[in-house]
Structures are given as C-alpha cells and as structure tokens.
C-alpha cells in the first residue's frame, strides 16, 4: 500500500495514540501477541522500523507495507478495541429496552446509536479511502519470507527500496536490483554452488535457475501447460534483466551527474514490485525444493 497521507497519520494518532509512541492500551508484549495472533507477523522485525521503533511507528509501517485489505482488517480490529466499552453499553441498552424488567427509553437507545454513528463516520471515511487503493504487490509476503529464512541482506534491500520509492525512485531501483543479487548469492552459497565470474544481476540469476529448476529449457513439464510455463519462466528472466538495465541507466549505483533527470516514481514502483515478485517466487521455489536449507540457515544464525 502507498504511504499514508499526513492527515491520515494524524487521524490514526488521534484515535489510537493516547500518548506519544503508544497504541491504545497495548504493552510491548500484548502488541506483539496481537500481530502474531491476527496476522502471523513479528511486528518488532526490522522491516517495521522504517519510521522509528515505537509501537505507533511500527503500526504505521505495517499499514504502509500491507495490502489495503490487511490494513483495513487491522484498523477495524483497533477501532473495535477502542470502542469496546461504548459498543457494549449500546448492546446492553438495546437488550434492556426490549425487556419489561428494565425501563430503558427507546429514544435513549436511538440517541446512543446515532452518536456512535457520528463518531464512526470519519473512521469509515478513512476505511473507504484505503479500500479504493489497488492491492498489487508481493512486498509484504516477501518480507515475511525473508524473516522466516533469515535473509537479512535481502530484507535490508527491500526496506531501502520501499523507503525511497516516493522521494528517490532511482535509489529504490538500485535497491531492488541489489535485492535480487543478494538473494541469488544466498541461494548459490546455500547450495554450495560457485558464484559466476561476473556478479551482476543477469549472471547471478542465470546461475541460480539450474539448482532451482527454473530454466526455460527445463524438461518434464506437463505437456498441456509446457508452452505457458516456459513463457512465464522466460518473462521472469526479462524482468530481472530489465531491473538490472534500469539500475545501470537510471539508478544510483554509478552516481548522478549535475542536472540528472529524475524518473517518475511510478517507474520505481514498477521495478520494485517486479523485483519483489521475482524474489518471492525464487524463495518459494527454494523452499519447495530444498526445505532443509531454511533450517540450516536458521541454526547458523542462532549460533
């Protein structure tokens, strides 16, 4: 999802941030458990420290890194938690108004419901704004995968790419290319495969295709989908080469001369999203073919 607008961030602070940096009544422990229970995510991972390490800053980062439907689910859960006493009071008043034992004026109940609707209105407006955003990238899933596989260098590059998308798309493109290079190197080393003489994105990806079984010339593909699979595998290579070429011609790897013509952020988003999709597919293929590599890397990291 795109970055929150300033007024949206201020709304979230007003609703969910009773003190600077805090989120509702969460402690560090319950905040972590909340994200693990509902989203199977470690919200204290480095990926969510882009804006700072407070609970509110991690909340904001999670929202910006998630597809709109996930962000909406999160905000609805927080809104329910914020208004739990109010909603319980309304529910109780409604029950009593329908029971002869208690004398609760139906007009009082109607007023409670009307006031709640007024309080909910700006929140619903924000939800509608988020719901209108396109859900189109693999970044959140990629970040989760890099955490599970302890791919710290890959996670670092995707975090850099996201952080620079709007203000420095050239740097985002450079990070997207470096992300694929870092991943390919990690796979080759884990598989005890030699690195290519030229450590550029094109040659690294070419070397990693064989151990992962991703060559367009791969044998044994179902004949009914053979041509389709080969076309997609070939397209992955085109994406990788395109990201690498864009890094060379428009990235920051080789510096920028005076009067450098900036590229449109939408091109940066295209490169980052394309690179993220390729990287996620590589990790998922790696996991399917060599699940033991995940355990080996995890053990190595914990020593």
Wavefront OBJ file of the C-alpha trace (Angstrom):
o trace
v 0.000 0.000 0.000
v 1.159 3.574 -0.594
v 2.392 5.758 2.229
v -0.280 7.242 4.463
v -1.070 10.878 3.815
v -0.222 13.327 6.595
v -3.853 13.889 7.595
v -4.437 10.110 7.703
v -1.484 9.678 10.041
v -2.837 12.444 12.269
v -6.225 10.739 12.370
v -4.603 7.490 13.474
v -2.691 9.328 16.188
v -5.881 10.995 17.415
v -7.762 7.714 17.623
v -5.171 5.133 18.602
v -2.243 7.005 20.200
v -3.164 8.089 23.767
v 0.470 9.046 24.453
v 3.349 9.696 22.014
v 4.532 6.406 20.555
v 1.883 4.245 22.225
v -1.046 2.356 20.683
v -4.219 2.142 22.788
v -3.623 0.089 25.953
v -1.077 -2.309 24.428
v 2.103 -3.229 26.243
v 5.088 -4.369 24.179
v 4.119 -7.977 24.905
v 0.411 -7.676 24.069
v 1.203 -5.592 20.981
v 3.488 -8.345 19.697
v 0.924 -11.041 20.532
v -1.838 -9.085 18.780
v 0.046 -9.099 15.463
v 1.121 -12.712 15.841
v -2.426 -13.879 16.580
v -4.193 -11.923 13.854
v -1.558 -11.592 11.117
v 1.140 -14.180 11.953
v 3.663 -11.342 11.808
v 6.505 -10.253 14.071
v 5.773 -6.531 14.270
v 9.114 -5.985 16.036
v 11.055 -7.141 12.977
v 13.398 -4.568 11.417
v 11.114 -4.316 8.399
v 8.634 -2.325 10.507
v 11.107 0.155 11.988
v 11.233 2.450 8.943
v 9.566 5.343 10.814
v 11.056 4.529 14.231
v 10.826 1.838 16.874
v 7.802 2.980 18.896
v 4.591 0.969 18.772
v 2.791 3.660 16.782
v 5.619 3.928 14.237
v 5.599 0.152 13.784
v 1.829 0.253 13.364
v 2.175 2.893 10.651
v 4.899 0.902 8.861
v 2.802 -2.273 8.965
v -0.150 -0.432 7.415
v 2.001 1.058 4.644
v 3.671 -2.271 3.854
v 0.436 -4.270 3.768
v -2.151 -4.694 1.019
v -5.218 -2.488 1.606
v -7.432 -5.353 2.792
v -4.922 -6.277 5.506
v -4.580 -2.650 6.617
v -8.374 -2.365 6.779
v -8.669 -5.553 8.825
v -6.081 -4.216 11.264
v -7.754 -0.825 11.642
v -11.178 -2.389 12.176
v -9.738 -4.539 14.968
v -8.188 -1.476 16.605
v -11.418 0.516 16.235
v -13.363 -2.293 17.897
v -10.858 -2.362 20.753
v -11.033 1.424 21.151
v -14.844 1.456 21.284
v -15.472 -1.816 23.096
v -16.993 -0.182 26.209
v -19.189 2.103 24.103
v -20.468 -0.747 21.950
v -21.083 -2.987 24.969
v -23.100 -0.187 26.575
v -25.237 0.198 23.439
v -25.788 -3.554 23.237
v -26.813 -3.686 26.885
v -29.176 -0.707 26.489
v -30.774 -2.319 23.431
v -31.334 -5.539 25.363
v -32.874 -3.741 28.340
v -35.140 -1.639 26.151
v -36.708 -4.847 24.827
v -37.179 -6.381 28.268
v -40.030 -5.415 30.600
v -37.825 -5.850 33.695
v -35.867 -2.667 32.906
v -37.240 0.725 31.987
v -34.885 1.969 29.294
v -36.269 4.617 26.977
v -36.011 3.535 23.308
v -35.243 7.150 22.424
v -32.181 6.960 24.691
v -31.027 3.855 22.824
v -31.606 5.567 19.481
v -29.536 8.537 20.647
v -26.677 6.225 21.658
v -26.701 4.559 18.251
v -26.839 7.901 16.464
v -23.919 9.289 18.462
v -21.888 6.153 17.768
v -22.581 6.510 14.047
v -21.344 10.102 14.141
v -18.179 9.012 15.944
v -17.657 6.223 13.399
v -18.178 8.444 10.343
v -14.600 9.823 9.947
v -13.191 6.348 10.594
v -15.436 4.831 7.917
v -14.325 7.565 5.538
v -10.684 6.588 6.077
v -11.545 2.911 5.535
v -13.278 3.794 2.263
v -10.171 5.697 1.148
v -7.935 2.719 1.860
v -10.378 0.306 0.215
v -10.104 2.275 -3.040
v -6.350 1.696 -3.247
v -5.094 -1.082 -5.545
v -3.737 -4.258 -3.969
v -0.985 -5.223 -6.344
v 2.351 -6.072 -4.784
v 4.155 -9.004 -3.242
v 6.230 -6.931 -0.816
v 4.520 -7.927 2.483
v 4.730 -11.632 1.601
v 8.346 -11.231 0.527
v 9.269 -9.522 3.791
v 7.639 -12.313 5.767
v 9.563 -14.894 3.741
v 12.893 -13.101 4.264
v 12.287 -13.097 8.010
v 11.465 -16.817 8.057
v 14.600 -17.616 6.051
v 16.830 -15.138 7.954
v 17.704 -13.398 4.678
v 18.873 -10.232 6.392
v 20.604 -8.733 3.344
v 17.521 -9.244 1.176
v 15.304 -7.714 3.854
v 17.649 -4.722 4.107
v 17.463 -4.032 0.376
v 13.679 -4.331 0.121
v 13.338 -1.983 3.104
v 15.608 0.519 1.330
v 13.593 0.184 -1.865
v 10.297 0.865 -0.116
v 11.682 3.777 1.895
v 12.915 5.532 -1.256
v 10.033 4.872 -3.650
v 8.421 8.289 -3.489
v 11.341 10.644 -2.805
v 14.234 8.865 -4.542
v 12.943 6.293 -7.065
v 16.429 5.920 -8.569
v 17.717 4.667 -5.210
v 14.688 2.370 -4.952
v 15.546 0.819 -8.316
v 19.151 0.283 -7.238
v 17.974 -1.409 -4.034
v 15.531 -3.614 -5.986
v 18.360 -4.858 -8.193
v 20.625 -5.436 -5.190
v 17.816 -7.372 -3.519
v 17.699 -9.962 -6.308
v 21.503 -10.139 -6.412
v 21.653 -10.736 -2.645
v 19.021 -13.456 -2.852
v 20.720 -15.243 -5.744
v 24.057 -15.171 -3.923
v 22.406 -16.586 -0.786
v 20.825 -19.447 -2.738
v 24.034 -20.331 -4.580
v 26.099 -20.340 -1.383
v 23.499 -22.416 0.475
v 23.580 -24.928 -2.406
v 27.420 -24.948 -2.450
v 27.374 -23.628 -5.995
v 30.175 -21.392 -7.298
v 29.380 -17.746 -7.898
v 29.683 -16.555 -11.513
v 32.750 -14.580 -12.534
v 30.597 -11.537 -13.206
v 28.492 -10.810 -10.118
v 25.819 -8.793 -11.883
v 22.097 -9.474 -11.629
v 21.843 -11.134 -15.037
v 24.585 -13.717 -14.412
v 23.599 -14.379 -10.806
v 20.022 -15.109 -11.850
v 21.226 -17.310 -14.715
v 23.315 -19.401 -12.282
v 20.505 -19.805 -9.773
v 17.978 -21.101 -12.302
v 19.574 -24.564 -12.606
v 19.562 -25.626 -8.926
v 16.007 -24.291 -8.594
v 14.852 -25.965 -11.824
v 13.727 -22.699 -13.401
v 15.407 -22.834 -16.787
v 13.017 -22.196 -19.695
v 14.526 -25.340 -21.242
v 13.556 -27.452 -18.238
v 12.344 -30.960 -19.112
v 9.401 -32.852 -17.640
v 6.775 -30.098 -17.717
v 3.152 -31.151 -18.221
v 2.619 -31.015 -21.983
v -0.703 -29.180 -21.632
v 0.940 -26.192 -19.953
v 4.501 -26.586 -21.230
v 4.489 -23.559 -23.523
v 2.766 -21.393 -20.914
v 5.254 -22.298 -18.170
v 8.213 -21.691 -20.474
v 6.786 -18.304 -21.427
v 6.429 -17.285 -17.776
v 9.917 -18.511 -16.875
v 11.283 -16.561 -19.824
v 9.368 -13.493 -18.653
v 10.969 -13.753 -15.215
v 14.352 -13.504 -16.884
v 13.167 -10.464 -18.809
v 12.060 -8.775 -15.595
v 15.431 -9.462 -13.988
v 17.321 -8.097 -16.991
v 15.016 -5.085 -17.151
v 15.572 -4.219 -13.492
v 19.326 -4.585 -13.961
v 19.342 -2.403 -17.065
v 17.195 0.224 -15.366
v 19.626 0.271 -12.452
v 22.509 0.884 -14.882
v 20.782 3.656 -16.809
v 18.686 5.338 -14.101
v 19.832 4.031 -10.716
v 22.293 5.427 -8.216
v 24.934 2.680 -8.434
v 27.198 4.778 -10.656
v 26.463 8.221 -9.240
v 24.412 11.038 -10.742
v 25.704 13.962 -12.745
v 24.647 17.570 -12.325
v 21.164 18.152 -13.715
v 20.353 14.420 -13.640
v 16.860 13.876 -14.991
v 14.741 12.236 -12.312
v 12.471 9.357 -13.228
v 8.794 9.075 -12.370
v 8.069 7.280 -9.033
v 5.632 5.011 -10.866
v 8.607 3.546 -12.778
v 10.312 2.952 -9.453
v 7.207 1.179 -8.170
v 7.091 -0.955 -11.305
v 10.718 -2.034 -10.819
v 10.355 -2.695 -7.078
v 7.105 -4.634 -7.469
v 8.508 -6.635 -10.368
v 11.707 -7.441 -8.477
v 9.713 -8.364 -5.362
v 7.525 -10.777 -7.326
v 10.596 -12.485 -8.797
v 12.309 -12.655 -5.390
v 9.236 -14.130 -3.684
v 8.923 -16.777 -6.396
v 12.617 -17.676 -6.008
v 12.286 -18.065 -2.230
v 9.110 -20.145 -2.515
v 10.765 -22.378 -5.130
v 13.870 -22.685 -2.952
v 11.703 -23.675 -0.002
v 9.818 -26.286 -2.014
v 12.936 -27.913 -3.480
v 15.345 -27.570 -0.559
v 13.420 -27.029 2.714
v 16.467 -28.212 4.657
v 18.293 -25.008 3.656
v 15.897 -22.976 5.788
v 16.760 -24.991 8.892
v 20.489 -24.784 8.148
v 20.382 -21.010 7.802
v 18.261 -20.628 10.947
v 20.649 -22.736 13.021
v 23.655 -20.842 11.648
v 22.001 -17.528 12.564
v 21.273 -18.596 16.146
v 24.795 -19.826 16.971
l 1 2 3 4 5 6 7 8 9 10 11 12 13 14 15 16 17 18 19 20 21 22 23 24 25 26 27 28 29 30 31 32 33 34 35 36 37 38 39 40 41 42 43 44 45 46 47 48 49 50 51 52 53 54 55 56 57 58 59 60 61 62 63 64 65 66 67 68 69 70 71 72 73 74 75 76 77 78 79 80 81 82 83 84 85 86 87 88 89 90 91 92 93 94 95 96 97 98 99 100 101 102 103 104 105 106 107 108 109 110 111 112 113 114 115 116 117 118 119 120 121 122 123 124 125 126 127 128 129 130 131 132 133 134 135 136 137 138 139 140 141 142 143 144 145 146 147 148 149 150 151 152 153 154 155 156 157 158 159 160 161 162 163 164 165 166 167 168 169 170 171 172 173 174 175 176 177 178 179 180 181 182 183 184 185 186 187 188 189 190 191 192 193 194 195 196 197 198 199 200 201 202 203 204 205 206 207 208 209 210 211 212 213 214 215 216 217 218 219 220 221 222 223 224 225 226 227 228 229 230 231 232 233 234 235 236 237 238 239 240 241 242 243 244 245 246 247 248 249 250 251 252 253 254 255 256 257 258 259 260 261 262 263 264 265 266 267 268 269 270 271 272 273 274 275 276 277 278 279 280 281 282 283 284 285 286 287 288 289 290 291 292 293 294 295 296 297 298 299 300 301 302 303
